[in-house]
């Protein structure tokens, strides 16, 4: 653009110079001497300036004076055309910044390795039990804990005399387990195999034959990892007492589980010559449990992360002992304590739900509370409680009222502690099947 403007101005200047030269040649001629001068020639009008602005007309020379040689006036100078201003320079467009580079997504950290469980030390030797401790054998017509007559009152209370039970040796320290990922079954090596039949079995435990009754789902799928639940019988009871013959078996879990669990009813050993029980002398009942676990995991498809225990009276005591040994994901003892079957020291958290009658005349409720507090501590709970909702007490018959179920606060995720007290003597928690199933299957 600037080039063309400058070229135009140069051409205009050249034309103007030529016009001025021509004007000078015409307007400056001398007149003749003595002869009356002819009228002076009119000066040629100035050339109009080229360009944008027109130059003003040149001044016309006045006529020559007649008479002696008059000098013709010089023609006026034609004004130079005004210079057209050059256009302003247009600024170049600003450079557009290049887009910033998008950062690559961060690398997802690999999941932490699950720590291998530590080796469980051999349980210490349990001293010989004194002649007391647990409930005395039921008299004629004993209740649920008693050995058997029909009708009548609950089992007689155990004698107060007798030496105290020997000290249970501390179990070896269990290595801290790695953090369990949320969800997902842990199938055992028995998946894919044909399961054993539902019936009574014997198993050798360190040279001693021990018995149990096994109930396998009627629609068993060898590739599905099943929940495994143990039901421990009371003193004077038996494996058959817990297994039952109908849907009420296994503390009501037979019907409620609806073929979704493998159920086991182990049988105890004689205790003080007064019926089968779970003294766990020298850890022999825990050894029995370990032998069953090894066999079941090998022979059936078991979800190793979902093994549960429940029991009444002596069976509640054994449930507590199993929980203390860290051999279950959750336990639900009924009217049990931890003073006979024992409670090995440990740190393994276990989800807990306990039931106890407020005026239990066989296993005092104070013993149940002491056993409960072991798991309140292990599970990292505070002493603060809140009413459970929904609650097992909801809809319970009026003769069991008042009834309260509370949940301890601040427990580790996945390891709750729930405690239910109700108006009753020594008995299994009524209508507990649905509550037990709901509690176990939340994990």
C-alpha positions in Angstrom: 0.0 0.0 0.0 2.8 2.5 1.0 4.6 1.7 -2.3 1.7 2.6 -4.4 1.0 5.9 -2.5 4.7 7.0 -2.9 4.7 6.1 -6.6 1.6 8.3 -7.2 3.1 11.2 -5.4 6.3 11.0 -7.5 4.3 11.1 -10.7 2.3 14.1 -9.5 5.5 15.9 -8.7 6.9 15.3 -12.2 3.8 16.6 -13.9 3.8 19.7 -11.7 7.4 20.5 -12.6 6.7 20.2 -16.3 3.6 22.5 -16.0 5.7 25.1 -14.2 8.4 25.0 -16.8 5.8 25.6 -19.6 4.1 28.4 -17.7 7.5 30.1 -17.3 8.3 29.9 -21.0 4.9 31.5 -22.0 4.6 34.3 -19.5 8.1 35.9 -19.7 8.5 37.1 -23.4 9.7 40.9 -23.9 7.4 43.6 -25.8 8.6 45.5 -29.0 10.3 48.9 -28.5 8.3 52.1 -29.5 5.3 50.3 -30.8 2.4 50.6 -28.6 2.4 47.4 -26.9 -0.2 45.0 -27.7 -2.1 44.0 -24.7 0.0 41.7 -22.6 -0.8 38.1 -23.0 -2.9 36.8 -20.3 -0.9 34.4 -18.2 -2.0 30.8 -18.7 -4.0 29.7 -15.7 -2.0 27.5 -13.3 -2.4 23.9 -13.7 -4.7 22.3 -11.3 -2.6 20.1 -8.9 -3.0 16.4 -9.3 -3.7 14.3 -6.3 -6.3 14.1 -3.8 -6.4 17.9 -2.9 -6.9 20.3 -5.8 -4.3 23.2 -5.8 -5.7 26.7 -5.9 -5.8 28.4 -9.3 -2.8 30.3 -10.3 -3.1 34.1 -10.1 -3.9 35.6 -13.5 -1.2 38.2 -14.6 -2.5 41.7 -15.1 -2.6 42.9 -18.7 0.6 44.5 -20.1 0.6 48.3 -19.9 0.1 49.9 -23.4 2.9 52.3 -24.4 6.5 51.6 -24.3 7.7 48.3 -24.0 5.8 47.0 -21.0 7.0 43.9 -19.3 4.4 41.3 -19.2 3.9 40.4 -15.6 5.0 36.9 -14.6 2.2 34.5 -14.3 1.3 33.6 -10.7 2.7 30.4 -9.4 0.2 27.7 -9.3 0.0 26.3 -5.7 1.3 22.9 -5.2 -1.3 20.3 -4.5 -1.4 19.3 -0.8 0.3 16.0 0.0 -2.1 13.2 0.8 -1.1 11.6 4.1 -0.1 8.0 4.0 -2.4 5.6 5.6 -1.5 4.4 9.1 0.3 1.1 9.3 -2.0 -1.7 10.2 -0.5 -3.7 13.2 0.1 -7.3 12.5 -2.3 -9.7 14.2 -1.1 -11.0 17.6 0.3 -14.5 17.6 -2.2 -16.9 19.0 -0.6 -18.9 21.9 -0.5 -22.6 21.3 -2.7 -24.7 23.5 -1.1 -26.1 26.7 -0.2 -29.7 26.6 -2.8 -31.9 28.4 -1.1 -33.8 31.3 -1.2 -37.6 31.2 -3.4 -39.3 33.8 -1.6 -40.4 36.9 -0.6 -44.0 37.2 -3.0 -46.1 39.4 -1.0 -47.6 42.3 -0.9 -51.3 42.5 -3.1 -52.8 45.2 -1.3 -53.5 48.4 -0.2 -57.1 49.0 -2.3 -59.0 51.5 -0.1 -59.9 54.4 0.2 -63.6 55.1 -1.5 -64.7 58.2 0.8 -65.4 61.1 1.2 -68.9 62.4 -1.2 -69.6 65.3 0.8 -70.8 68.2 -0.2 -74.0 69.9 -2.6 -73.3 72.7 -1.3 -73.6 76.2 -2.3 -76.4 78.4 -5.6 -75.8 80.1 -5.5 -76.7 83.8 -8.0 -79.2 84.9 -11.4 -77.6 85.4 -12.8 -77.2 88.9 -16.0 -78.9 89.8 -17.9 -75.7 89.2 -17.8 -73.0 86.7 -20.6 -73.8 84.4 -24.2 -74.7 85.1 -25.1 -77.8 87.0 -26.8 -80.5 85.2 -30.5 -80.0 84.7 -32.8 -81.7 87.1 -35.8 -83.7 86.0 -37.5 -81.6 83.4 -34.5 -79.3 82.8 -34.8 -76.4 80.5 -32.8 -75.7 77.3 -29.5 -76.1 79.0 -30.4 -79.1 80.9 -30.0 -82.6 79.7 -33.3 -83.4 79.1 -36.6 -84.1 81.1 -39.8 -82.7 79.7 -41.4 -79.7 81.2 -40.5 -78.2 84.5 -38.1 -75.4 85.3 -34.8 -74.5 83.6 -31.6 -76.3 84.4 -30.4 -76.3 87.9 -27.6 -73.8 88.8 -24.1 -75.2 89.0 -22.6 -75.7 92.4 -20.6 -72.9 93.9 -17.8 -75.1 95.3 -14.8 -76.6 93.6 -11.5 -75.4 92.5 -11.1 -72.8 89.9 -10.2 -73.9 86.4 -6.5 -74.1 85.5 -5.0 -71.2 83.6 -5.2 -71.6 79.8 -1.8 -71.1 78.1 -1.6 -68.1 75.8 -1.9 -69.0 72.2 1.0 -68.1 69.8 0.8 -64.6 68.3 -1.2 -64.5 65.1 0.4 -62.5 62.4 -1.5 -59.4 61.3 -3.6 -60.2 58.3 -3.3 -58.0 55.3 -6.2 -55.6 54.6 -9.1 -57.5 53.1 -10.5 -55.9 50.0 -14.1 -55.0 50.0 -16.4 -57.6 48.6 -15.5 -60.8 46.7 -15.6 -64.4 47.9 -12.5 -66.4 48.8 -13.2 -69.9 47.3 -11.5 -72.9 48.9 -9.6 -75.6 47.1 -12.7 -77.9 47.2 -14.6 -76.0 44.6 -15.5 -78.1 41.6 -15.6 -81.3 43.6 -18.6 -83.5 44.4 -19.6 -82.7 48.0 -20.1 -85.2 50.8 -23.6 -86.2 51.7 -25.6 -84.5 54.5 -25.1 -86.9 57.5 -23.1 -87.7 60.6 -19.3 -88.1 60.3 -16.3 -88.9 62.4 -12.9 -87.3 62.1 -9.6 -88.1 63.7 -8.1 -85.3 65.8 -4.7 -86.3 67.3 -5.7 -89.9 67.7 -9.2 -89.1 69.1 -12.4 -89.7 67.1 -14.6 -86.6 67.0 -18.1 -86.5 65.5 -20.2 -83.8 63.7 -23.3 -83.6 61.6 -23.1 -81.9 58.2 -25.9 -80.3 56.2 -25.1 -79.5 52.6 -27.6 -77.5 50.4 -29.9 -79.8 48.5 -29.2 -77.7 45.3 -25.4 -77.6 45.9 -23.4 -75.9 43.2 -19.8 -77.2 43.2 -18.6 -73.9 41.7 -20.3 -71.6 44.2 -18.4 -70.6 47.3 -20.8 -71.1 50.3 -21.2 -69.5 53.6 -20.1 -72.0 56.4 -21.9 -71.8 59.8 -21.1 -73.8 62.9 -23.8 -74.4 65.6 -22.4 -75.3 69.0 -24.7 -77.2 71.4 -25.2 -76.5 75.2 -23.9 -78.7 78.1 -25.8 -81.9 78.1 -26.8 -81.4 74.5 -25.6 -83.1 71.3 -24.9 -82.5 67.7 -28.3 -84.0 66.9 -30.0 -81.5 69.3 -28.7 -78.6 67.3 -29.1 -80.1 63.8 -32.7 -81.0 64.5 -34.9 -82.5 61.9 -36.7 -79.5 60.3 -36.3 -75.9 59.4 -35.8 -74.9 63.1 -32.5 -76.8 63.2 -29.2 -75.0 63.7 -30.9 -72.3 65.9 -33.4 -71.5 63.2 -30.8 -71.1 60.4 -31.7 -74.3 58.6 -34.9 -72.8 57.2 -33.8 -69.2 57.1 -30.6 -69.9 55.1 -32.8 -71.5 52.4 -30.0 -73.7 50.9 -27.5 -70.9 50.8 -25.2 -72.1 53.5 -23.3 -75.2 54.6 -24.3 -76.0 58.2 -22.3 -78.0 60.8 -23.2 -79.2 64.2 -20.1 -80.5 66.1 -20.4 -82.8 69.1 -18.6 -82.1 72.4 -16.9 -84.3 74.9 -18.0 -85.4 78.4 -17.6 -82.6 81.0 -17.3 -83.7 84.6 -19.3 -86.8 83.9 -22.4 -84.7 83.5 -22.9 -84.4 79.8 -21.2 -83.3 76.6 -19.7 -79.9 76.6 -16.8 -77.7 75.4 -14.2 -77.6 78.2 -11.6 -77.1 75.5 -9.0 -78.9 77.7 -5.5 -78.3 76.3 -7.2 -76.6 73.3 -8.6 -79.9 72.1 -11.9 -78.4 70.9 -10.1 -75.7 69.0 -8.0 -78.5 67.4 -11.3 -80.3 66.5 -12.5 -77.1 64.8 -9.3 -76.7 62.9 -9.4 -80.3 61.7 -13.0 -79.8 60.4 -12.1 -76.5 58.7 -9.2 -78.2 56.8 -11.4 -81.0 55.6 -14.4 -78.8 54.6 -12.2 -76.4 52.6 -10.7 -79.4 50.8 -13.9 -81.3 50.2 -16.4 -78.5 49.5 -16.6 -75.1 47.9 -16.4 -72.8 50.9 -16.1 -69.0 51.1 -13.1 -68.9 53.4 -13.9 -65.2 54.3 -17.4 -66.0 55.5 -17.2 -68.6 58.3 -19.5 -68.0 61.3 -20.3 -69.4 64.7 -23.3 -69.4 67.1 -24.3 -71.4 70.1 -26.2 -71.4 73.4 -24.9 -71.8 76.9 -21.8 -74.0 76.7 -22.2 -73.5 73.0 -22.1 -69.7 73.5 -18.9 -70.2 75.5 -17.4 -72.2 72.7 -18.5 -69.5 70.2 -16.6 -66.9 72.4 -13.5 -69.1 72.5 -13.5 -69.5 68.7 -13.9 -65.7 68.3 -11.0 -65.2 70.7 -8.9 -67.6 68.5 -9.7 -65.6 65.4 -11.3 -68.5 63.6 -14.4 -66.8 62.4 -15.5 -63.7 60.5 -18.4 -63.2 63.1 -19.8 -64.9 66.1 -23.2 -64.8 67.8 -23.1 -66.3 71.3 -26.3 -66.8 73.4 -26.1 -66.9 77.2 -22.4 -67.6 77.2 -19.3 -66.4 78.9 -15.5 -66.8 78.4 -14.5 -68.4 81.7 -14.7 -72.1 80.8 -13.9 -72.7 77.1 -11.4 -70.0 77.5 -10.4 -66.9 75.5 -6.8 -66.8 74.1 -5.1 -63.4 74.0 -5.0 -61.9 70.5 -5.8 -58.9 68.4 -7.8 -60.3 65.5 -11.1 -58.4 65.3 -14.3 -60.4 64.9 -17.8 -59.1 64.3 -20.0 -59.8 67.3 -23.7 -60.0 68.3 -24.5 -61.3 71.7 -27.8 -62.3 73.5 -28.3 -62.7 77.2 -31.3 -62.9 79.6 -31.2 -60.3 82.3 -31.9 -62.7 85.1 -30.0 -65.8 83.9 -29.7 -68.1 86.9 -27.2 -70.5 85.2 -24.7 -68.2 83.4 -24.9 -64.8 85.0 -25.2 -61.9 82.6 -22.1 -60.3 84.1 -20.1 -63.1 82.5 -21.7 -62.5 79.2 -20.9 -58.8 79.4 -17.2 -59.5 80.2 -16.9 -61.8 77.2 -18.6 -59.1 75.0 -16.1 -56.5 76.2 -13.2 -58.5 74.8 -14.6 -57.8 71.3 -15.5 -54.2 72.1 -11.8 -53.6 72.7 -10.5 -55.8 69.8 -12.8 -54.1 67.3 -11.7 -50.6 68.4 -15.2 -49.6 69.6 -15.8 -46.9 72.2 -18.0 -47.3 75.3 -20.7 -45.3 73.7 -23.8 -47.2 72.5 -26.9 -46.3 70.4 -30.1 -48.3 70.1 -29.9 -50.7 67.2 -32.4 -50.2 64.4 -33.8 -52.4 63.2 -33.7 -54.4 66.4 -34.1 -58.1 67.3 -36.3 -56.8 70.1 -38.8 -55.5 67.6 -41.9 -57.7 67.6 -40.6 -59.9 70.4 -43.3 -61.4 72.7 -44.4 -59.2 75.6 -43.1 -61.7 78.2 -39.5 -61.0 76.9 -39.9 -57.3 77.5 -38.1 -55.1 78.4 -35.7 -55.9 75.6 -32.9 -53.7 74.4 -30.3 -54.1 71.6 -27.5 -51.6 71.3 -24.7 -51.0 68.8 -21.3 -49.9 70.0 -20.0 -46.8 68.3 -16.6 -46.1 66.7 -15.9 -49.8 65.8 -13.6 -50.6 62.9 -15.6 -50.8 59.6 -16.9 -54.3 59.1 -16.5 -55.3 62.7 -19.6 -54.1 64.6 -20.5 -55.1 68.2 -24.2 -55.5 69.0 -25.5 -56.5 72.4 -29.1 -57.6 73.3 -30.5 -58.0 76.8 -34.0 -59.2 77.4 -36.3 -60.3 80.1 -35.5 -64.0 80.4 -33.7 -66.7 82.5 -31.3 -69.1 80.9 -32.4 -69.9 77.3 -31.5 -69.5 73.7 -32.6 -66.3 72.1 -36.2 -66.8 70.8 -36.9 -66.4 67.1 -33.2 -65.7 66.5 -32.9 -67.5 63.1 -33.7 -64.5 60.8 -31.7 -62.1 63.0 -28.6 -64.4 62.9 -28.9 -64.9 59.2 -29.2 -61.1 58.6 -26.3 -60.4 60.9 -24.0 -63.0 59.3 -24.8 -62.3 55.6 -24.0 -58.6 55.9 -20.4 -59.5 55.6 
